[in-house]
Structure formats: C-alpha cells, structure tokens
Amino acid sequence: MNQYTLAFKQTANRVLALAYGHETSLEDIIEFTKQPLKYAYLDQQQRMEDDYLTGQFTDSIVYYNIQAKLYRTYLAQIHLTADELQVKYARKYQEHIAKKAKIILKGLS
C-alpha cells in the first residue's frame, strides 16, 4: 500500500471513530463522515500531485496507479452501507479488545 492511501485510511478510521462518538445511528454516521472523507481524500490527492510535480515519481504510470488506488479507497469509504459499517466497526472493536488483552497479559507476565 502506498503512503497516500495509508494516510487516507488512517484519517478515515479516525473520522469514523469520531462519528461513532457523536452520532446515534449507522445512517447518521455514514452521512456525518462523507464531508470529512472528501477533504481527507483531496488532501492526499494534493500531496500526491505536489510530489509528482516536484519529480518524486520517475514514471507517470506509477503516479496514475497510485492515484487510482487512492481513489478506489476513497470510493469504498464513502459508499459503505450500514451493514458494511457495522461489520467494520465490529472488526475494529475486536482488534481493540485483542490489543488491550495482549497489553494486560504482557503486564501480568
């Protein structure tokens, strides 16, 4: 995964976490996150374009492939259904619990 897509995914996860704390229904969470995700995507798009224009990409094909990956990731985030969001939240929650348990177990040993 490239740095731009990774940065976008991290921002998207933070936005979703904030939305879970402020909104009550999954539909509200989906609606609440659309605008911040748009700006997070545009931020990474601008960073990528700046890097391209300063010559950090040696090949246009690499640039366009990275750009396409970022766009696909953005589209996947803004078109989440309530069921997909529920599954994503459950997965993140399980990862969080597993990390907590690992820290606790490490402290006990």
N, C-alpha and C positions, 0 to 999 in steps of 0.2 A: 504494500500500500504506500502511496506517495505521501509526502509531508502535508500537502494541501488537503487531501481527502481525510487524512488522520486528524488534522487540526479541525476540520469541519465536523467530523464525527464527535470529537471531544466537546466541541461547543454545542452540538445538537443534544448530547447527553446532559450537559449542564442545563440547557434550556428546558428539556423535558423534566429534569429533577425540580427545577423551579416551578414549572407548571403543575406538577403533582402537588406541590405545597399550597398553591393558590386556587386551583380550580377543583370543582367537585365531581364533574362527570368527564368521561373519556372524550366525549364530543367537544366539551369546552376546552380540554387540554389540547386537542388537535387544532382547534381554532386559535387558541392563545399562542401556539408555537409557530404558526405559519409566518408571521411577520419577522420575528427574530431569526428564524431559519433562513429567510430570504436574505437578510442583511449579513448573516454569517457566511452564506454562500458567496454573496457579492464581495465580501472582504477577501476571502480566499481566492476568488477569481481575479481580483485586482492584484493581489500579491503575486499570483502566478504570471499574470500579464507583465507586471513590472520586472520579474525575473527573466521572462522571455525577451523583453525589450533591452535588458542590460546584458544579454548574451549568456545567461546562465544555462540555457538549453542549447545544445550544439545541433540539434536536429528538430525540424518543425514537426515531424511525425511524433516524436516523444512528447512535445508540448501538446499536440492535439489529443494524444492518447490520455495524457494526464488530465487535460481539460474535460474530456468525455467521461472519465471515471468520476471526477468531482461532480459533474452534472447529474450522472446516474444516481450517485449517492444522495444528492440534494432531492431529486425527484422521489426517490424511495422514502425519504423522510417526510416530505410534505403530503404524500399520498397514503400515509398509514391509515388503515381502518381502525375502528375501535377494538376489534378482536386482535389485530396485529399489535396494537399498542399495549393491550392487556398482556399478551404473551411476552412482549419486550420488557415490560415492567416486571413481570414475574421472574424472568431470567435475570434481570439486573438485581432484583431483591435477593434471589438465591445466591448470586455471586457475592453480594454484600455480606450476607449471613455466613457464607463459607469463609470469607476473609476474616470476619470477626472471630469465628470459631478457631481458625488457624492461629490468630494472634493470641487468643486465650490459652490454647493448648501449648503454644510456644512459651508463654509466660509460666505455665504450670510445670514445665519440664526443666 
